[in-house]
Amino acid sequence: MDRSLLKNVRQRVVGRRETLKHIQRHQATVVYLARDADALIASEIEEQCRTHEVPIVYVDTMKELGQWCGIEVKAACAAVIDRSRAPQS
């Protein structure tokens, strides 16, 4: 997967809430999940990705994922999104 898309703020979202929202709207094309993320967050993201058939790329640490996203804080998860996909309920 092309992680360079994570640097583009128009093509990605960062964090549990935004990632889940875009998975459920069928706008997430791939999800990045840190291996050291909280177990509850990780299981929730993994379950939603399975349900909505979104591939997951695992990243070693939250710090590394934050760096990939071009932010100065850690990130448990992030999603590359396609805003042209119509939100579905």
N, C-alpha and C positions, 0 to 999 in steps of 0.2 A: 504494500500500500504506500502511496505517496504521502509521506508525512509533511511535506512542504505546504500542503493545503491547510495544515493546522495554524500556520502563521497568518493566513488571510482571515481577518476578523469577519468578513462577509460570508465566508464559507465554513465557519466553524462556530461551535458553542462549547463552553467549558463549564464543568461543574455538574453535579447530580441532577438538580432541578431542570436546568435547560436541556441537558442530554436526554433525560426521560421524556420531556415534553416533545422534543423533535423525533424521538424514536416512535412515540405514540401517534404522532402526526404523519408518520411515514416519510419524513423529510431527512432522516439520518441515513447516510449511505454507508458509513463505517463508524464504528465506535472504538476509541482508544481507552483502555482501562489499565490503571497502574496495579501491579501485582501487590504492592504494599498498601493499597486502599483498604479502608475499613471493610470488614467482612460483610456487614449488612448492606453497605452501599454496593459492593461488588456483586453480591448475590441478586440484588434488585436489578441492577443494570444487566447482568447476564440473563436473568429470566425474561426481561422485556426484549432483549436482543433475540433470544430464541423464539419468543412469541411472534415477533415482527420480522424475523429472518434478516437481521442486520448482522453483518460480520463484525467480529471483535478482534482487535490487535492488542496484544498485551505488551505493556511497557514495564521495564524493571521497577522503576520508582516513580512516586508522585513528583519528586523534584525534577526528574528527567522529562516527564510529561509536561510539566509547567514550562520548562525550557523549550520544548518542541512547539508549544503554543505561543511562545514569545512573551510570556508573562513572568513576573518576578516572584510568584508564589507557587506553592505546590498545587497540583491538580490531580484529583482522584480519577476523573474521567473527562473525556471530550468527544465530540462528534463532528465529523465532516458532514455538512448538510447541503441539500439541494433545495433552495427556497422556491424553485419553480414547480416542485411537486405540490399538488393541492393537498392541504391538510385533510385528513380523513378521521372520522371518529370511530 
